[in-house]
Amino acid sequence: MKPVLLFLVLILAFICGDNVLELLGYHHRDFSSSPVFRLHPLSYLAFAIVVVYLINGKIGMAELVGKMKTEAIFLLGAILILCYLQITGNLNAIAFFIDALILPVLLSMLLKITSVSVLYKFRNWVYLLFFANAGIAVIEKLRGAFLIARESAWLFDYFRSSAIFGHPLNNALIMSVLTITLFLAAQNTWLKLSVLFAGMVSIFCFGARGALIGVFIGIMLHMFLGATGGSKTDKKEAVNGLVYLMAFAGIILIVINFTSFGDRITALSHVDGSAEARVDSFNIISQINFSDLIWKGTSTQEMERIQNASGVEIIENFYLIWLLRFGLIVTALLIWGLARFLLDVTKTSPADIKFPILLAFIFVSSTNNSLSTSTLVISNMILAYYILLSFKVVREDEFTIKPINYESLPY
């Protein structure tokens, strides 16, 4: 991609969240609006660029069956799944499938043919956009009022920030994944601590306990893998890891004891209504026909009927929603395809980089239902990873793998 296109992609991915789109009159989260608004603008843009690149030869057959094989297989599988859903009559309300799962694959294809020099130019932009969302979340929490959203579409027992990306849990998922990614990418200690502080405080503002735990687990895994990696810097990695874990603990203690941000996080010691609701959601499975549960899933109307009969207002688990919507076979294929895609994207990074990011993503996403909505979390993660952490990328002009020595870069 050219710099201007990459800049536009970053703005759409990191700035044009649901709250911003709603403010601009693009009713992305309003299911009563025109079907045109169901897809995020970035999905339209990415699809258009990929089609143009296929036509003009920037993405050729050699790249599709070689360096982009995983993306091509995923897209082919996605098309087959969409056809299957059409046959089974469950294709309605499927926009999230494109925004959440297909869009990241399209972006990966485009980023693989973007030159290293172009990617490097946008490193500071990723950090700036991350701090912008964190800052908005903090200001909203301090004011007890939204800055971007006109009103909340969700009811909570207390005020929770909605910042750029709308629902607090979606915000928390995106910010937790970006926190661990940007933390690992930063070479400067103060930048690492700034990312950690901004990410943690923003997650407090969103009131998401699982996101806090996910980031903590990611840092722990990074420290462990770095300390046991067999390099000459093992001891230094272990010491640095302990320092960052102590900083993590210090941030949590300060926020809980000396601010009002931690009002929900202090409930960690007991099982509250939200946790019970997650458990109760699994009772829905017993009311689904076994054949439907395995093969074709249920329609949106049937899911709503079963939820009303079961007294479950919201299914707060994306695995369960996928299972009910697609059936076990398709759900298993989707999870397998997504895992293979993410491992392929991060395959050039060392274990202490890729596994903490992927583990944090898997853990936090498993605590809520964001991946069954039109979330941009995977797209944001892909963008941040390619720009900040991809040690090898496909050059636009040569289509060859070029290693990058990031230790020689300024930070």
C-alpha positions in Angstrom: 0.0 0.0 0.0 1.0 3.6 -0.6 1.5 5.8 2.5 -1.8 7.7 1.9 -3.8 4.4 1.8 -2.1 3.0 4.9 -2.9 6.3 6.7 -6.5 6.1 5.7 -6.6 2.5 6.9 -5.2 3.4 10.3 -7.7 6.3 10.7 -10.6 4.0 9.9 -9.3 1.2 12.1 -8.3 3.3 15.2 -10.4 6.4 15.0 -13.7 5.4 13.3 -15.1 3.2 16.0 -18.8 2.7 16.5 -19.2 5.9 18.6 -17.4 8.1 16.0 -19.3 6.5 13.1 -22.6 7.1 14.9 -21.6 10.7 15.4 -20.9 11.0 11.7 -24.3 9.6 10.8 -23.0 6.1 9.8 -25.3 4.0 11.9 -23.0 0.9 12.1 -24.5 -0.6 15.3 -28.1 0.3 14.5 -29.7 -2.8 13.0 -32.8 -0.8 12.0 -30.8 1.3 9.6 -29.9 0.6 6.0 -28.1 -2.6 5.3 -25.3 -0.5 3.7 -24.3 0.5 7.2 -23.9 -3.1 8.4 -20.3 -3.3 7.3 -17.6 -1.0 8.6 -16.2 1.5 6.1 -12.8 -0.2 6.4 -14.3 -3.5 5.1 -15.4 -1.7 1.9 -12.1 0.0 1.5 -10.0 -3.1 2.1 -12.1 -5.2 -0.3 -11.8 -2.5 -3.0 -8.1 -2.2 -2.7 -7.6 -6.0 -2.8 -9.8 -6.2 -6.0 -7.8 -3.4 -7.6 -4.5 -5.0 -6.7 -5.7 -8.4 -8.1 -6.7 -6.7 -11.4 -3.5 -4.7 -11.9 -1.3 -7.6 -10.9 0.2 -6.2 -7.6 -1.3 -9.4 -6.1 -0.7 -12.3 -8.5 -1.4 -16.0 -8.5 2.2 -16.6 -7.3 1.6 -14.6 -4.2 -1.8 -16.1 -3.5 -0.5 -19.7 -3.6 2.8 -18.8 -2.0 3.3 -16.0 0.5 -0.5 -15.4 1.0 -1.5 -19.1 1.0 -3.0 -18.9 4.5 -5.0 -15.8 3.7 -6.3 -17.3 0.4 -7.3 -20.5 2.1 -9.1 -18.6 4.9 -11.0 -16.5 2.3 -12.0 -19.5 0.3 -13.2 -21.2 3.4 -15.2 -18.1 4.4 -16.9 -18.0 1.0 -17.9 -21.7 1.4 -19.2 -21.0 4.9 -21.3 -18.1 3.7 -22.7 -20.3 0.9 -23.5 -23.0 3.5 -25.2 -20.5 5.8 -27.3 -19.3 2.8 -28.3 -22.9 2.1 -29.2 -23.5 5.8 -31.1 -20.2 6.0 -28.8 -18.6 8.7 -27.1 -16.0 6.6 -29.1 -13.0 8.1 -27.3 -10.7 10.6 -23.9 -12.0 9.4 -22.1 -8.6 9.0 -20.0 -9.2 12.0 -18.5 -12.3 10.2 -17.0 -9.9 7.6 -15.9 -7.1 9.9 -14.5 -9.3 12.6 -12.9 -12.2 10.6 -12.6 -11.5 6.9 -11.4 -7.9 7.2 -8.2 -8.8 9.1 -7.3 -11.3 6.4 -7.7 -8.7 3.7 -5.6 -6.3 5.7 -2.9 -8.9 6.1 -2.7 -9.4 2.3 -2.3 -5.7 1.8 0.3 -5.3 4.6 2.4 -8.1 3.2 2.9 -6.1 0.0 3.6 -2.9 1.8 7.3 -1.9 1.9 9.2 -1.8 5.1 9.9 1.9 4.8 6.2 2.7 4.5 5.3 0.6 7.6 8.1 2.1 9.7 6.8 5.7 9.0 3.6 4.9 10.9 5.1 3.5 14.1 4.5 6.7 16.0 0.9 6.9 14.7 0.0 3.6 16.2 1.2 4.8 19.7 -0.6 8.2 19.3 -3.9 6.6 18.3 -3.6 4.1 21.3 -3.0 7.0 23.7 -5.9 8.9 22.2 -8.5 6.2 23.0 -7.0 5.7 26.5 -7.1 9.5 27.1 -10.8 9.7 26.0 -11.7 6.8 28.3 -10.0 8.5 31.3 -11.7 11.9 30.7 -15.1 10.2 30.3 -14.6 8.4 33.6 -13.5 11.6 35.4 -16.5 13.5 34.1 -19.0 10.7 34.4 -20.2 11.6 30.9 -19.5 10.5 27.4 -17.4 12.7 25.1 -18.3 11.1 21.7 -21.4 8.9 22.3 -24.7 10.9 22.6 -26.1 8.3 25.0 -25.3 4.8 26.2 -27.0 1.9 24.4 -26.1 -0.4 27.4 -27.3 -0.3 31.0 -24.8 -0.8 33.8 -24.9 -0.4 37.6 -22.3 2.4 37.3 -20.7 4.6 34.7 -18.3 2.9 32.2 -16.4 4.7 29.5 -17.3 3.9 25.9 -14.5 6.1 24.3 -14.0 5.5 20.5 -15.1 1.8 20.0 -18.5 1.8 21.7 -19.3 -1.0 24.1 -16.9 -1.0 27.1 -16.0 -4.7 26.8 -15.1 -4.3 23.1 -13.0 -1.3 24.1 -11.3 -3.3 26.8 -10.6 -6.2 24.4 -9.0 -3.9 21.8 -7.0 -1.9 24.4 -5.8 -5.0 26.2 -4.5 -6.5 22.9 -2.9 -3.2 21.9 -1.4 -2.7 25.3 0.5 -6.0 25.3 1.5 -5.5 21.6 2.7 -1.9 22.0 4.4 -2.8 25.3 6.4 -5.6 23.7 7.2 -3.4 20.6 8.6 -0.5 22.7 12.4 -0.5 23.3 12.4 2.6 25.6 11.6 1.8 29.2 9.6 5.0 29.7 7.5 4.2 26.7 6.9 0.7 27.9 5.7 2.0 31.3 3.6 4.7 29.6 1.9 2.1 27.5 1.3 -0.1 30.5 -0.1 2.7 32.6 -2.4 4.1 29.9 -3.6 0.7 28.9 -4.3 -0.4 32.5 -6.1 2.8 33.5 -8.3 2.7 30.4 -9.2 -0.9 31.1 -10.2 0.2 34.6 -12.4 2.9 33.0 -14.1 0.2 30.9 -14.6 -2.0 34.0 -13.3 -5.2 32.4 -11.7 -7.6 34.9 -10.8 -10.2 32.3 -8.8 -7.7 30.2 -6.6 -6.8 33.3 -5.9 -10.5 33.9 -5.2 -11.1 30.2 -2.5 -8.3 30.1 -1.0 -9.6 33.3 -0.8 -13.2 31.9 0.8 -11.8 28.7 3.5 -10.0 30.6 4.1 -13.1 32.8 4.5 -15.3 29.7 6.8 -12.8 28.1 9.0 -12.7 31.2 9.1 -16.5 31.4 9.8 -17.1 27.8 12.4 -14.3 27.7 14.1 -15.7 30.8 14.2 -19.3 29.5 15.0 -18.6 25.9 18.6 -19.7 26.0 20.1 -16.3 25.1 22.9 -14.4 26.8 20.4 -11.8 28.1 18.2 -14.3 30.0 19.1 -12.8 33.4 18.4 -9.2 32.1 15.1 -10.3 30.6 14.0 -11.9 33.9 15.0 -8.7 35.9 13.2 -6.5 33.4 10.1 -8.7 33.5 9.9 -8.5 37.3 10.2 -4.7 37.1 7.3 -4.5 34.7 5.2 -6.9 36.8 5.9 -4.8 39.9 4.9 -1.7 37.9 1.7 -3.5 36.8 0.9 -4.4 40.4 1.7 -0.8 41.5 -0.7 0.7 39.0 -3.5 -1.7 40.1 -3.0 -0.8 43.8 -2.9 2.9 43.2 -6.0 2.9 41.0 -8.0 0.7 43.4 -7.0 2.4 46.6 -6.7 6.1 45.6 -9.1 6.6 42.7 -12.7 5.9 41.8 -11.7 4.1 38.6 -11.6 0.7 40.2 -15.1 0.5 41.5 -15.9 -2.6 39.5 -12.5 -4.3 39.7 -12.7 -4.4 43.5 -15.5 -7.0 42.9 -12.9 -9.5 41.8 -13.2 -11.5 45.1 -16.7 -12.7 44.5 -18.9 -14.1 41.7 -21.2 -11.3 40.7 -24.3 -11.3 38.5 -22.2 -10.9 35.3 -20.3 -14.0 36.0 -23.4 -16.0 36.9 -25.0 -14.8 33.6 -22.1 -16.2 31.7 -22.6 -19.6 33.3 -26.4 -19.5 32.9 -26.0 -18.9 29.2 -24.8 -22.5 28.7 -28.2 -23.7 29.7 -29.4 -22.6 26.3 -27.5 -25.5 24.7 -29.9 -28.1 26.2 -32.8 -26.5 24.4 -31.3 -26.8 20.9 -32.0 -29.7 18.7 -28.9 -32.0 18.6 -28.7 -32.1 14.8 -29.0 -28.3 14.5 -26.3 -27.9 17.2 -23.9 -30.1 15.2 -24.6 -29.0 11.6 -26.5 -25.9 10.9 -27.1 -23.9 14.0 -30.1 -21.7 14.7 -31.6 -18.6 13.1 -31.5 -15.2 14.8 -35.3 -15.4 15.5 -34.9 -18.9 17.1 -32.0 -17.7 19.3 -34.1 -14.8 20.5 -37.0 -17.1 21.3 -34.8 -19.5 23.3 -33.1 -16.6 25.1 -36.5 -15.2 26.2 -37.7 -18.7 27.3 -34.5 -19.2 29.2 -34.5 -15.8 30.8 -31.0 -15.1 29.4 -30.9 -11.4 28.1 -27.4 -11.5 26.7 -25.1 -14.4 25.8 -21.7 -13.2 27.0 -19.6 -15.8 25.3 -18.7 -15.6 21.6 -17.9 -19.4 21.5 -21.5 -20.1 22.5 -22.9 -17.6 20.0 -20.8 -19.1 17.2 -22.0 -22.6 18.2 -25.6 -21.5 18.2 -25.3 -19.5 15.0 -23.2 -21.8 12.9 -23.3 -25.3 14.5 -20.3 -27.2 15.9 -18.7 -28.2 12.6 -18.5 -24.7 11.2 -17.5 -23.3 14.5 -14.6 -25.7 14.8 -13.5 -24.8 11.2 -13.6 -21.1 12.0 -11.6 -21.5 15.2 -9.0 -23.7 13.4 -8.8 -21.2 10.5 -8.4 -18.2 12.7 -5.7 -19.9 14.8 -3.8 -20.9 11.7 -4.1 -17.4 10.3 -2.8 -15.7 13.4 0.1 -18.2 13.8 1.0 -17.6 10.2 1.0 -13.8 10.6 3.2 -14.0 13.7 5.5 -16.9 12.6 8.5 -14.7 12.1 8.5 -13.3 15.6 10.2 -15.1 18.6 8.1 -17.0 21.0 8.4 -14.4 23.8 6.7 -11.9 21.4 4.0 -13.8 19.5 2.7 -16.1 22.2 2.0 -13.4 24.9 0.1 -11.4 22.3 -1.9 -14.4 21.1 -2.5 -15.6 24.6 -3.8 -12.2 25.8 -6.1 -12.0 22.8 -7.5 -15.5 23.3 -8.0 -15.1 27.0 -9.6 -11.7 26.9 -11.8 -12.5 23.9 -13.0 -15.6 25.7 -14.4 -13.5 28.6 -17.0 -11.6 26.5 -18.9 -11.8 23.3 -17.1 -9.1 21.3 -16.0 -11.6 18.5 -19.6 -12.2 17.7 -20.0 -8.5 16.9 -18.5 -6.2 14.3 -15.4 -5.7 16.4 -12.1 -4.5 14.8 -9.9 -6.1 17.4 -8.2 -8.5 15.1 -7.7 -5.8 12.5 -6.2 -3.5 15.0 -3.9 -6.2 16.3 -2.8 -7.1 12.7 -2.1 -3.5 11.9 -0.1 -2.9 15.1 1.8 -6.1 14.7 2.8 -5.5 11.0 3.9 -1.9 11.7 5.6 -2.5 15.0 6.7 -6.1 15.3 6.9 -7.9 11.9 10.5 -8.9 11.6 9.9 -10.0 8.0 7.5 -8.6 5.5 7.0 -9.1 1.8 8.4 -6.2 -0.1 6.0 -4.5 -2.5 8.5 -4.1 -5.3 10.2 -7.5 -5.1 7.8 -9.9 -3.4 10.7 -11.4 -1.4 11.2 -11.8 2.3 13.5 -9.2 3.8 14.5 -9.4 7.5 14.5 -6.3 9.6 16.9 -5.8 12.5 14.7 -3.8 14.9 17.5 -3.6 17.5 19.2 -1.0 15.3 16.1 1.2 15.2 15.7 4.3 17.5 13.4 2.5 20.0 
